[in-house]
């Protein structure tokens, strides 16, 4: 376990566990090293529990995404075929309704995002792992990314567009999060 200390303009110390299990401590500028060491030592139990929880979360996350095998060329080709069959009609239908057209639609095995819209070149990239979600949750992601072609940020106008073009978007987002959490706990 590595402990990384960063001195900042803050009034108190804090710490967090990062994905690889290391401990990151933020301390006020000028705080003596021995006080930081004492702080870490006083929180050894918390660190141990938090590191274990982080490891478990990563294992559950890996198990969730592992449901879609993409190791071989045949698996990747099959996923691409299924994605295209599922998503292209949604893009067509909603593009027409919204009066927008992406310049390019791509697919990638992204685990940090369900979709990404590049507003500069008007391209959209969808995660292959959308195949792990129900169709209506996938449709929410499609509409979300298309709305970014009309409004780049997640401001009130963006949410208004989501309300207009996919009124159940909050339910779909909630269901997607529930599925990911539920699958992670298996």
HELIX and SHEET records of a PDB file:
HELIX    1   1 UNK A   33  UNK A   42  1                                  10    
HELIX    2   2 UNK A   44  UNK A   65  1                                  22    
HELIX    3   3 UNK A   73  UNK A   98  1                                  26    
HELIX    4   4 UNK A  128  UNK A  132  5                                   5    
HELIX    5   5 UNK A  135  UNK A  148  1                                  14    
HELIX    6   6 UNK A  156  UNK A  165  1                                  10    
HELIX    7   7 UNK A  169  UNK A  185  1                                  17    
SHEET    1   A 3 UNK A   3  UNK A   8  0                                        
SHEET    2   A 3 UNK A  23  UNK A  28  1                                        
SHEET    3   A 3 UNK A  14  UNK A  17 -1                                        
SHEET    1   B 3 UNK A 104  UNK A 108  0                                        
SHEET    2   B 3 UNK A 123  UNK A 127  1                                        
SHEET    3   B 3 UNK A 115  UNK A 118 -1                                        
END                                                                             
